[in-house]
Amino acid sequence: MIDVAFTRADVRCAEVAVVIDVLRATSTATQALAAGYRSVLCVAGVEDARALQGPGRVLAGERRCVMPDGFDMGNSPLDALRVHGEELILATTNGTPAILSAARRAGAVLAGCLLNLDAVIDALAGAGDVQLVCSGSEGAVAMEDVYVAGRICARLQGERADTARIAEAVAGAHPTAFAALAASEHGGTLRAAGMSGDVAFCAYEGVLDTVPRVARTTGGIATLQGAVDRAGTVLA
């Protein structure tokens, strides 16, 4: 079964969950691992991130689009183009809590976005029970995440729930990825905050082969590593 959780409140137990926060957490995590960070440690809150601060670790994140005091970088894939340590500690309003929620329920958890769209679809080959988890926006549905979920659903084989069909309809309503992201409420918020570059960057499709996977969860930390390749090894 292929279905979509429109917010993290709808996460269910699944064989594979793909968490989507295209603006911007899963885009940032994917770019960070592709750039050369060894791992991305996802935590729920700013104080959780600060508690992990140490040599070789880079604090990244946001609260309502603003980089917290004392952090090294924001929640931006543009900031993640260059590597400044071995591990990125990531705390965001929506994306990292969604990753933690999925990690408590699914057998395997991947992070998806437009940057690694083709690689995610390849990695899901052979997976029969897939839930695409939209991170949403503070408990509400975020159109940009549903759009990406719909793009993935449209290219997967298997039985679909109505939530997947709805996501595919949302994806089909936009001529380009950038149009979908720019038209979304959060896309408008980012542009108003002077982050138009992030919106444009996150709209690039299939430019990275990296598919972050939750390698382990301990003490409220979900560790993402780029261990999934494009050969359908998600269940290995």
KOLZA-11058 format. One record per residue: residue number from 1; x, y, z of N, C-alpha, C in turn; chain. Coordinates in nm, 3 decimals, always signed. Layout:
KOLZA-11058
- kolba; n.c1; n.c2; n.c3; ca.c1; ca.c2; ca.c3; c.c1; c.c2; c.c3; bati
- NUM; X; Y; Z; X; Y; Z; X; Y; Z; A
...
end
This chain:
KOLZA-11058
- kolba; n.c1; n.c2; n.c3; ca.c1; ca.c2; ca.c3; c.c1; c.c2; c.c3; bati
- 1; +0.084; -0.120; +0.000; +0.000; +0.000; +0.000; +0.088; +0.126; +0.000; A
- 2; +0.051; +0.221; -0.082; +0.118; +0.351; -0.085; +0.019; +0.454; -0.033; A
- 3; +0.056; +0.522; +0.075; -0.032; +0.626; +0.125; +0.050; +0.746; +0.171; A
- 4; -0.020; +0.852; +0.205; +0.043; +0.979; +0.243; -0.011; +1.025; +0.377; A
- 5; +0.080; +1.061; +0.467; +0.042; +1.129; +0.591; +0.058; +1.278; +0.565; A
- 6; -0.050; +1.352; +0.570; -0.045; +1.494; +0.537; +0.024; +1.576; +0.645; A
- 7; +0.026; +1.524; +0.768; +0.105; +1.583; +0.877; +0.163; +1.469; +0.958; A
- 8; +0.255; +1.500; +1.048; +0.316; +1.392; +1.127; +0.218; +1.328; +1.224; A
- 9; +0.105; +1.392; +1.250; +0.003; +1.331; +1.336; -0.059; +1.208; +1.271; A
- 10; -0.043; +1.195; +1.139; -0.103; +1.083; +1.066; -0.005; +0.970; +1.040; A
- 11; +0.114; +0.976; +1.099; +0.214; +0.872; +1.077; +0.163; +0.739; +1.133; A
- 12; +0.183; +0.632; +1.054; +0.142; +0.498; +1.097; +0.262; +0.405; +1.094; A
- 13; +0.245; +0.285; +1.144; +0.347; +0.184; +1.130; +0.352; +0.140; +0.983; A
- 14; +0.470; +0.142; +0.925; +0.485; +0.109; +0.785; +0.618; +0.038; +0.763; A
- 15; +0.626; -0.033; +0.651; +0.752; -0.097; +0.614; +0.859; +0.009; +0.590; A
- 16; +0.821; +0.112; +0.512; +0.912; +0.222; +0.481; +0.836; +0.353; +0.492; A
- 17; +0.896; +0.451; +0.558; +0.842; +0.587; +0.561; +0.943; +0.679; +0.494; A
- 18; +0.892; +0.769; +0.411; +0.975; +0.872; +0.349; +0.927; +1.007; +0.403; A
- 19; +1.011; +1.070; +0.482; +0.974; +1.198; +0.542; +1.012; +1.311; +0.445; A
- 20; +0.917; +1.402; +0.425; +0.936; +1.512; +0.330; +0.916; +1.645; +0.402; A
- 21; +1.019; +1.727; +0.401; +1.008; +1.867; +0.443; +1.093; +1.946; +0.343; A
- 22; +1.037; +1.960; +0.223; +1.114; +2.016; +0.112; +1.160; +2.158; +0.140; A
- 23; +1.085; +2.235; +0.219; +1.123; +2.370; +0.261; +1.134; +2.376; +0.414; A
- 24; +1.245; +2.318; +0.478; +1.369; +2.294; +0.411; +1.447; +2.179; +0.472; A
- 25; +1.398; +2.117; +0.578; +1.483; +2.026; +0.657; +1.537; +1.908; +0.579; A
- 26; +1.451; +1.838; +0.502; +1.504; +1.721; +0.431; +1.592; +1.763; +0.314; A
- 27; +1.569; +1.880; +0.260; +1.659; +1.933; +0.156; +1.796; +1.964; +0.217; A
- 28; +1.796; +2.026; +0.334; +1.922; +2.059; +0.402; +1.998; +1.933; +0.440; A
- 29; +1.929; +1.834; +0.497; +1.995; +1.710; +0.539; +2.054; +1.636; +0.419; A
- 30; +1.979; +1.632; +0.310; +2.027; +1.564; +0.190; +2.150; +1.633; +0.134; A
- 31; +2.145; +1.765; +0.126; +2.260; +1.838; +0.074; +2.380; +1.824; +0.166; A
- 32; +2.360; +1.824; +0.295; +2.471; +1.812; +0.390; +2.543; +1.679; +0.373; A
- 33; +2.468; +1.570; +0.362; +2.531; +1.439; +0.345; +2.598; +1.428; +0.208; A
- 34; +2.536; +1.485; +0.107; +2.596; +1.483; -0.026; +2.726; +1.562; -0.029; A
- 35; +2.732; +1.669; +0.050; +2.851; +1.754; +0.052; +2.967; +1.688; +0.125; A
- 36; +2.937; +1.595; +0.216; +3.045; +1.526; +0.285; +3.034; +1.514; +0.435; A
- 37; +2.926; +1.566; +0.496; +2.906; +1.541; +0.638; +2.888; +1.392; +0.660; A
- 38; +2.948; +1.339; +0.766; +2.938; +1.196; +0.794; +2.797; +1.156; +0.834; A
- 39; +2.729; +1.242; +0.908; +2.593; +1.213; +0.952; +2.522; +1.343; +0.988; A
- 40; +2.390; +1.335; +0.992; +2.305; +1.446; +1.038; +2.225; +1.395; +1.156; A
- 41; +2.245; +1.457; +1.271; +2.173; +1.419; +1.392; +2.050; +1.507; +1.407; A
- 42; +1.932; +1.446; +1.393; +1.806; +1.520; +1.398; +1.750; +1.518; +1.539; A
- 43; +1.721; +1.636; +1.591; +1.664; +1.649; +1.726; +1.541; +1.738; +1.719; A
- 44; +1.458; +1.729; +1.822; +1.330; +1.801; +1.818; +1.343; +1.948; +1.850; A
- 45; +1.433; +1.985; +1.943; +1.435; +2.122; +1.991; +1.571; +2.187; +1.990; A
- 46; +1.569; +2.318; +2.003; +1.692; +2.397; +2.003; +1.782; +2.358; +2.119; A
- 47; +1.725; +2.341; +2.237; +1.807; +2.303; +2.353; +1.865; +2.164; +2.338; A
- 48; +1.790; +2.074; +2.271; +1.844; +1.941; +2.243; +1.968; +1.951; +2.156; A
- 49; +1.964; +2.042; +2.059; +2.079; +2.061; +1.970; +2.197; +2.119; +2.048; A
- 50; +2.172; +2.219; +2.129; +2.280; +2.281; +2.206; +2.348; +2.181; +2.298; A
- 51; +2.271; +2.085; +2.350; +2.328; +1.985; +2.440; +2.426; +1.892; +2.369; A
- 52; +2.419; +1.886; +2.236; +2.507; +1.799; +2.159; +2.628; +1.872; +2.102; A
- 53; +2.638; +1.999; +2.131; +2.747; +2.079; +2.077; +2.882; +2.024; +2.122; A
- 54; +2.978; +2.020; +2.031; +3.112; +1.971; +2.064; +3.203; +1.976; +1.943; A
- 55; +3.327; +1.938; +1.959; +3.424; +1.941; +1.849; +3.376; +1.858; +1.730; A
- 56; +3.389; +1.913; +1.610; +3.349; +1.843; +1.489; +3.201; +1.846; +1.461; A
- 57; +3.124; +1.912; +1.547; +2.979; +1.918; +1.530; +2.935; +2.061; +1.494; A
- 58; +2.845; +2.070; +1.400; +2.795; +2.198; +1.350; +2.647; +2.209; +1.385; A
- 59; +2.608; +2.313; +1.455; +2.467; +2.332; +1.491; +2.395; +2.404; +1.378; A
- 60; +2.285; +2.346; +1.333; +2.206; +2.404; +1.225; +2.059; +2.396; +1.260; A
- 61; +1.982; +2.492; +1.213; +1.839; +2.484; +1.237; +1.769; +2.618; +1.237; A
- 62; +1.644; +2.613; +1.277; +1.562; +2.735; +1.281; +1.445; +2.715; +1.376; A
- 63; +1.392; +2.826; +1.416; +1.263; +2.832; +1.482; +1.185; +2.942; +1.413; A
- 64; +1.078; +2.898; +1.342; +0.997; +2.990; +1.263; +1.083; +3.072; +1.167; A
- 65; +1.169; +3.002; +1.098; +1.257; +3.053; +0.992; +1.380; +3.128; +1.042; A
- 66; +1.392; +3.150; +1.172; +1.503; +3.229; +1.225; +1.608; +3.136; +1.286; A
- 67; +1.736; +3.160; +1.253; +1.845; +3.081; +1.310; +1.857; +3.112; +1.459; A
- 68; +1.855; +3.010; +1.545; +1.865; +3.034; +1.689; +2.000; +3.094; +1.729; A
- 69; +2.001; +3.167; +1.838; +2.126; +3.224; +1.890; +2.227; +3.113; +1.917; A
- 70; +2.351; +3.139; +1.879; +2.457; +3.044; +1.906; +2.472; +2.933; +1.805; A
- 71; +2.382; +2.925; +1.708; +2.393; +2.822; +1.604; +2.494; +2.865; +1.499; A
- 72; +2.549; +2.767; +1.430; +2.651; +2.794; +1.328; +2.591; +2.828; +1.193; A
- 73; +2.472; +2.774; +1.166; +2.405; +2.799; +1.038; +2.257; +2.777; +1.053; A
- 74; +2.184; +2.829; +0.956; +2.039; +2.811; +0.959; +1.999; +2.678; +0.898; A
- 75; +1.871; +2.664; +0.874; +1.817; +2.543; +0.811; +1.812; +2.569; +0.661; A
- 76; +1.928; +2.572; +0.598; +1.936; +2.609; +0.457; +2.026; +2.513; +0.382; A
- 77; +1.977; +2.456; +0.270; +2.065; +2.371; +0.190; +2.180; +2.449; +0.130; A
- 78; +2.164; +2.579; +0.112; +2.274; +2.661; +0.061; +2.387; +2.668; +0.164; A
- 79; +2.351; +2.676; +0.292; +2.453; +2.675; +0.397; +2.525; +2.540; +0.403; A
- 80; +2.455; +2.435; +0.360; +2.510; +2.299; +0.370; +2.596; +2.260; +0.250; A
- 81; +2.616; +2.350; +0.158; +2.698; +2.319; +0.041; +2.844; +2.297; +0.080; A
- 82; +2.887; +2.363; +0.188; +3.025; +2.348; +0.235; +3.025; +2.277; +0.370; A
- 83; +3.122; +2.191; +0.389; +3.131; +2.111; +0.511; +3.221; +2.182; +0.612; A
- 84; +3.171; +2.197; +0.734; +3.245; +2.266; +0.838; +3.270; +2.177; +0.960; A
- 85; +3.242; +2.048; +0.947; +3.263; +1.955; +1.057; +3.228; +1.815; +1.012; A
- 86; +3.230; +1.721; +1.105; +3.199; +1.582; +1.072; +3.049; +1.554; +1.081; A
- 87; +2.982; +1.617; +1.178; +2.840; +1.590; +1.200; +2.762; +1.721; +1.203; A
- 88; +2.644; +1.717; +1.142; +2.553; +1.831; +1.146; +2.443; +1.799; +1.247; A
- 89; +2.424; +1.887; +1.344; +2.315; +1.872; +1.441; +2.201; +1.960; +1.392; A
- 90; +2.087; +1.900; +1.358; +1.978; +1.972; +1.294; +1.853; +1.973; +1.381; A
- 91; +1.804; +2.095; +1.409; +1.681; +2.113; +1.487; +1.592; +2.211; +1.411; A
- 92; +1.474; +2.166; +1.370; +1.383; +2.253; +1.295; +1.242; +2.245; +1.353; A
- 93; +1.160; +2.336; +1.309; +1.024; +2.345; +1.364; +0.940; +2.224; +1.327; A
- 94; +0.953; +2.176; +1.203; +0.864; +2.071; +1.155; +0.935; +1.944; +1.109; A
- 95; +1.042; +1.959; +1.034; +1.104; +1.844; +0.970; +1.167; +1.745; +1.064; A
- 96; +1.250; +1.792; +1.157; +1.316; +1.696; +1.246; +1.218; +1.627; +1.341; A
- 97; +1.116; +1.695; +1.394; +1.017; +1.620; +1.473; +0.944; +1.514; +1.390; A
- 98; +0.921; +1.541; +1.261; +0.856; +1.442; +1.175; +0.946; +1.320; +1.154; A
- 99; +1.075; +1.343; +1.139; +1.169; +1.232; +1.123; +1.170; +1.146; +1.249; A
- 100; +1.171; +1.211; +1.365; +1.170; +1.136; +1.491; +1.041; +1.057; +1.507; A
- 101; +0.929; +1.117; +1.468; +0.800; +1.048; +1.479; +0.796; +0.925; +1.388; A
- 102; +0.842; +0.940; +1.265; +0.843; +0.826; +1.172; +0.938; +0.717; +1.220; A
- 103; +1.050; +0.758; +1.277; +1.150; +0.660; +1.323; +1.096; +0.572; +1.435; A
- 104; +0.996; +0.619; +1.508; +0.937; +0.540; +1.616; +0.839; +0.435; +1.562; A
- 105; +0.802; +0.445; +1.435; +0.695; +0.359; +1.384; +0.732; +0.275; +1.262; A
- 106; +0.819; +0.326; +1.178; +0.846; +0.257; +1.051; +0.968; +0.168; +1.061; A
- 107; +0.969; +0.064; +0.977; +1.084; -0.025; +0.974; +1.208; +0.041; +0.919; A
- 108; +1.190; +0.126; +0.817; +1.300; +0.204; +0.758; +1.248; +0.344; +0.732; A
- 109; +1.332; +0.443; +0.755; +1.292; +0.583; +0.737; +1.393; +0.652; +0.647; A
- 110; +1.344; +0.710; +0.539; +1.425; +0.786; +0.445; +1.384; +0.932; +0.449; A
- 111; +1.473; +1.019; +0.405; +1.442; +1.162; +0.392; +1.437; +1.195; +0.244; A
- 112; +1.323; +1.250; +0.202; +1.304; +1.281; +0.061; +1.281; +1.428; +0.036; A
- 113; +1.316; +1.471; -0.083; +1.293; +1.609; -0.125; +1.299; +1.610; -0.277; A
- 114; +1.301; +1.726; -0.338; +1.314; +1.732; -0.483; +1.458; +1.709; -0.527; A
- 115; +1.554; +1.751; -0.446; +1.694; +1.736; -0.483; +1.731; +1.590; -0.509; A
- 116; +1.672; +1.498; -0.433; +1.703; +1.356; -0.450; +1.582; +1.276; -0.498; A
- 117; +1.494; +1.341; -0.571; +1.367; +1.280; -0.613; +1.388; +1.147; -0.684; A
- 118; +1.472; +1.144; -0.787; +1.493; +1.021; -0.863; +1.556; +0.912; -0.777; A
- 119; +1.651; +0.951; -0.692; +1.719; +0.853; -0.608; +1.624; +0.791; -0.506; A
- 120; +1.533; +0.870; -0.452; +1.433; +0.816; -0.358; +1.345; +0.713; -0.427; A
- 121; +1.299; +0.746; -0.546; +1.212; +0.654; -0.619; +1.286; +0.524; -0.649; A
- 122; +1.412; +0.534; -0.690; +1.492; +0.414; -0.714; +1.509; +0.331; -0.587; A
- 123; +1.532; +0.399; -0.474; +1.554; +0.329; -0.348; +1.429; +0.256; -0.299; A
- 124; +1.312; +0.300; -0.343; +1.186; +0.239; -0.300; +1.146; +0.119; -0.385; A
- 125; +1.225; +0.088; -0.485; +1.193; -0.026; -0.571; +1.179; -0.153; -0.488; A
- 126; +1.065; -0.218; -0.501; +1.043; -0.343; -0.428; +0.977; -0.326; -0.293; A
- 127; +0.964; -0.204; -0.246; +0.898; -0.182; -0.116; +0.747; -0.184; -0.136; A
- 128; +0.679; -0.274; -0.066; +0.536; -0.290; -0.087; +0.449; -0.201; +0.000; A
- 129; +0.501; -0.160; +0.114; +0.421; -0.080; +0.209; +0.496; +0.049; +0.238; A
- 130; +0.454; +0.158; +0.174; +0.525; +0.285; +0.182; +0.430; +0.395; +0.229; A
- 131; +0.474; +0.468; +0.330; +0.402; +0.590; +0.368; +0.492; +0.710; +0.345; A
- 132; +0.441; +0.807; +0.271; +0.508; +0.933; +0.249; +0.459; +1.031; +0.354; A
- 133; +0.551; +1.077; +0.439; +0.514; +1.158; +0.555; +0.546; +1.304; +0.527; A
- 134; +0.443; +1.384; +0.514; +0.460; +1.528; +0.496; +0.479; +1.593; +0.633; A
- 135; +0.585; +1.670; +0.647; +0.614; +1.730; +0.778; +0.510; +1.834; +0.816; A
- 136; +0.457; +1.904; +0.716; +0.356; +2.005; +0.744; +0.414; +2.130; +0.807; A
- 137; +0.327; +2.215; +0.856; +0.368; +2.342; +0.914; +0.297; +2.362; +1.046; A
- 138; +0.367; +2.331; +1.156; +0.312; +2.346; +1.291; +0.175; +2.280; +1.304; A
- 139; +0.167; +2.157; +1.255; +0.045; +2.078; +1.268; -0.052; +2.091; +1.153; A
- 140; -0.031; +2.187; +1.064; -0.119; +2.206; +0.949; -0.055; +2.147; +0.824; A
- 141; -0.138; +2.121; +0.724; -0.088; +2.066; +0.598; -0.006; +2.173; +0.525; A
- 142; +0.106; +2.132; +0.467; +0.190; +2.221; +0.387; +0.184; +2.174; +0.242; A
- 143; +0.136; +2.259; +0.153; +0.113; +2.219; +0.015; +0.241; +2.171; -0.053; A
- 144; +0.355; +2.235; -0.021; +0.478; +2.198; -0.090; +0.519; +2.054; -0.059; A
- 145; +0.494; +2.009; +0.063; +0.527; +1.871; +0.098; +0.432; +1.773; +0.029; A
- 146; +0.305; +1.809; +0.022; +0.208; +1.724; -0.048; +0.243; +1.715; -0.196; A
- 147; +0.289; +1.826; -0.252; +0.332; +1.826; -0.392; +0.443; +1.724; -0.415; A
- 148; +0.545; +1.725; -0.331; +0.656; +1.630; -0.348; +0.608; +1.487; -0.326; A
- 149; +0.522; +1.466; -0.228; +0.466; +1.332; -0.206; +0.393; +1.285; -0.331; A
- 150; +0.319; +1.374; -0.393; +0.246; +1.338; -0.514; +0.338; +1.304; -0.630; A
- 151; +0.449; +1.376; -0.640; +0.546; +1.347; -0.745; +0.605; +1.206; -0.727; A
- 152; +0.631; +1.169; -0.602; +0.685; +1.036; -0.574; +0.579; +0.929; -0.600; A
- 153; +0.459; +0.951; -0.548; +0.350; +0.854; -0.565; +0.327; +0.821; -0.712; A
- 154; +0.331; +0.924; -0.795; +0.299; +0.906; -0.937; +0.396; +0.813; -1.008; A
- 155; +0.512; +0.790; -0.950; +0.614; +0.707; -1.015; +0.635; +0.573; -0.944; A
- 156; +0.555; +0.545; -0.844; +0.565; +0.417; -0.774; +0.459; +0.319; -0.824; A
- 157; +0.494; +0.191; -0.821; +0.401; +0.086; -0.858; +0.336; +0.031; -0.731; A
- 158; +0.207; +0.005; -0.738; +0.140; -0.055; -0.625; +0.005; +0.006; -0.597; A
- 159; -0.068; -0.058; -0.507; -0.200; -0.010; -0.469; -0.189; +0.124; -0.396; A
- 160; -0.281; +0.215; -0.425; -0.277; +0.348; -0.367; -0.398; +0.374; -0.278; A
- 161; -0.373; +0.441; -0.167; -0.482; +0.492; -0.084; -0.531; +0.625; -0.144; A
- 162; -0.647; +0.669; -0.099; -0.700; +0.796; -0.149; -0.606; +0.913; -0.117; A
- 163; -0.533; +0.904; -0.005; -0.440; +1.012; +0.028; -0.332; +1.025; -0.079; A
- 164; -0.288; +0.913; -0.136; -0.189; +0.917; -0.243; -0.249; +0.979; -0.369; A
- 165; -0.374; +0.947; -0.398; -0.439; +1.004; -0.516; -0.457; +1.156; -0.500; A
- 166; -0.488; +1.198; -0.379; -0.501; +1.342; -0.354; -0.367; +1.412; -0.378; A
- 167; -0.260; +1.353; -0.326; -0.127; +1.412; -0.343; -0.089; +1.419; -0.491; A
- 168; -0.121; +1.315; -0.567; -0.093; +1.316; -0.710; -0.170; +1.427; -0.780; A
- 169; -0.293; +1.451; -0.737; -0.373; +1.559; -0.797; -0.311; +1.695; -0.767; A
- 170; -0.261; +1.713; -0.645; -0.193; +1.839; -0.611; -0.070; +1.858; -0.698; A
- 171; +0.008; +1.751; -0.715; +0.128; +1.760; -0.798; +0.094; +1.794; -0.941; A
- 172; -0.014; +1.737; -0.993; -0.053; +1.761; -1.130; -0.108; +1.900; -1.156; A
- 173; -0.139; +1.973; -1.049; -0.198; +2.106; -1.064; -0.094; +2.215; -1.086; A
- 174; +0.036; +2.180; -1.078; +0.142; +2.280; -1.089; +0.233; +2.248; -1.206; A
- 175; +0.263; +2.346; -1.290; +0.343; +2.318; -1.410; +0.488; +2.285; -1.382; A
- 176; +0.544; +2.339; -1.274; +0.684; +2.314; -1.238; +0.697; +2.302; -1.088; A
- 177; +0.807; +2.244; -1.045; +0.834; +2.233; -0.902; +0.847; +2.371; -0.839; A
- 178; +0.918; +2.460; -0.905; +0.935; +2.593; -0.849; +0.800; +2.663; -0.833; A
- 179; +0.711; +2.646; -0.931; +0.579; +2.709; -0.921; +0.504; +2.659; -0.798; A
- 180; +0.516; +2.529; -0.770; +0.448; +2.472; -0.653; +0.506; +2.527; -0.524; A
- 181; +0.637; +2.528; -0.514; +0.702; +2.576; -0.392; +0.677; +2.725; -0.372; A
- 182; +0.686; +2.803; -0.478; +0.667; +2.947; -0.466; +0.523; +2.983; -0.433; A
- 183; +0.428; +2.899; -0.478; +0.286; +2.928; -0.452; +0.242; +2.889; -0.312; A
- 184; +0.323; +2.809; -0.243; +0.284; +2.762; -0.111; +0.296; +2.873; -0.006; A
- 185; +0.223; +2.856; +0.101; +0.226; +2.956; +0.208; +0.367; +2.970; +0.266; A
- 186; +0.432; +2.857; +0.290; +0.566; +2.864; +0.349; +0.667; +2.919; +0.250; A
- 187; +0.649; +2.889; +0.123; +0.735; +2.948; +0.022; +0.725; +3.100; +0.025; A
- 188; +0.603; +3.152; +0.040; +0.585; +3.296; +0.051; +0.649; +3.353; +0.176; A
- 189; +0.640; +3.279; +0.285; +0.703; +3.324; +0.410; +0.854; +3.335; +0.395; A
- 190; +0.913; +3.235; +0.333; +1.058; +3.237; +0.313; +1.101; +3.351; +0.221; A
- 191; +1.026; +3.372; +0.116; +1.061; +3.482; +0.025; +1.048; +3.617; +0.094; A
- 192; +0.945; +3.631; +0.176; +0.927; +3.756; +0.249; +1.039; +3.779; +0.350; A
- 193; +1.099; +3.669; +0.397; +1.210; +3.678; +0.492; +1.346; +3.691; +0.424; A
- 194; +1.345; +3.709; +0.293; +1.469; +3.725; +0.219; +1.539; +3.596; +0.184; A
- 195; +1.464; +3.484; +0.183; +1.524; +3.354; +0.156; +1.476; +3.295; +0.024; A
- 196; +1.459; +3.379; -0.076; +1.415; +3.332; -0.208; +1.513; +3.232; -0.266; A
- 197; +1.641; +3.250; -0.236; +1.741; +3.157; -0.287; +1.719; +3.015; -0.240; A
- 198; +1.673; +2.999; -0.116; +1.644; +2.866; -0.064; +1.528; +2.802; -0.141; A
- 199; +1.425; +2.881; -0.167; +1.308; +2.828; -0.239; +1.350; +2.780; -0.378; A
- 200; +1.430; +2.860; -0.447; +1.476; +2.823; -0.580; +1.565; +2.699; -0.576; A
- 201; +1.654; +2.692; -0.478; +1.745; +2.578; -0.467; +1.669; +2.450; -0.437; A
- 202; +1.574; +2.458; -0.346; +1.497; +2.339; -0.308; +1.410; +2.286; -0.422; A
- 203; +1.390; +2.366; -0.525; +1.308; +2.325; -0.639; +1.387; +2.249; -0.745; A
- 204; +1.520; +2.243; -0.731; +1.600; +2.164; -0.826; +1.563; +2.016; -0.811; A
- 205; +1.548; +1.949; -0.923; +1.501; +1.810; -0.921; +1.609; +1.711; -0.960; A
- 206; +1.624; +1.607; -0.880; +1.707; +1.493; -0.916; +1.854; +1.523; -0.935; A
- 207; +1.905; +1.620; -0.863; +2.045; +1.659; -0.881; +2.139; +1.587; -0.784; A
- 208; +2.085; +1.516; -0.685; +2.167; +1.445; -0.588; +2.128; +1.297; -0.584; A
- 209; +2.228; +1.211; -0.569; +2.204; +1.067; -0.557; +2.189; +1.022; -0.412; A
- 210; +2.216; +1.110; -0.319; +2.213; +1.075; -0.177; +2.069; +1.061; -0.127; A
- 211; +2.042; +0.950; -0.058; +1.912; +0.931; +0.009; +1.940; +0.908; +0.157; A
- 212; +1.921; +1.010; +0.240; +1.944; +0.990; +0.384; +1.853; +0.883; +0.442; A
- 213; +1.910; +0.803; +0.530; +1.833; +0.699; +0.598; +1.860; +0.708; +0.748; A
- 214; +1.757; +0.687; +0.828; +1.777; +0.682; +0.973; +1.853; +0.554; +1.006; A
- 215; +1.977; +0.571; +1.049; +2.062; +0.457; +1.081; +2.034; +0.406; +1.222; A
- 216; +1.997; +0.498; +1.312; +1.967; +0.459; +1.451; +1.895; +0.573; +1.521; A
- 217; +1.824; +0.539; +1.626; +1.760; +0.639; +1.711; +1.796; +0.608; +1.855; A
- 218; +1.849; +0.706; +1.924; +1.885; +0.690; +2.064; +1.863; +0.821; +2.138; A
- 219; +1.795; +0.813; +2.251; +1.779; +0.930; +2.337; +1.723; +1.053; +2.269; A
- 220; +1.624; +1.037; +2.184; +1.564; +1.152; +2.117; +1.646; +1.206; +2.002; A
- 221; +1.739; +1.125; +1.950; +1.823; +1.164; +1.836; +1.803; +1.061; +1.725; A
- 222; +1.767; +1.108; +1.607; +1.761; +1.021; +1.490; +1.880; +1.055; +1.402; A
- 223; +1.967; +0.958; +1.380; +2.089; +0.981; +1.304; +2.069; +0.942; +1.159; A
- 224; +2.080; +1.041; +1.071; +2.069; +1.018; +0.927; +2.208; +0.995; +0.869; A
- 225; +2.216; +0.894; +0.784; +2.338; +0.871; +0.708; +2.301; +0.843; +0.564; A
- 226; +2.391; +0.870; +0.473; +2.362; +0.851; +0.331; +2.393; +0.711; +0.285; A
- 227; +2.333; +0.613; +0.350; +2.369; +0.473; +0.324; +2.286; +0.408; +0.214; A
- 228; +2.183; +0.477; +0.165; +2.097; +0.419; +0.063; +2.144; +0.467; -0.074; A
- 229; +2.166; +0.372; -0.167; +2.205; +0.411; -0.301; +2.086; +0.399; -0.395; A
- 230; +2.113; +0.408; -0.525; +2.004; +0.408; -0.622; +1.977; +0.268; -0.678; A
- 231; +2.013; +0.167; -0.604; +1.994; +0.030; -0.654; +1.881; -0.043; -0.583; A
- 232; +1.792; +0.032; -0.519; +1.679; -0.030; -0.453; +1.717; -0.105; -0.328; A
- 233; +1.807; -0.051; -0.247; +1.859; -0.123; -0.130; +1.792; -0.078; -0.001; A
- 234; +1.677; -0.016; -0.010; +1.616; +0.040; +0.110; +1.589; -0.067; +0.217; A
- 235; +1.561; -0.187; +0.177; +1.527; -0.291; +0.273; +1.645; -0.380; +0.309; A
- 236; +1.762; -0.346; +0.261; +1.879; -0.430; +0.290; +1.921; -0.416; +0.435; A
end
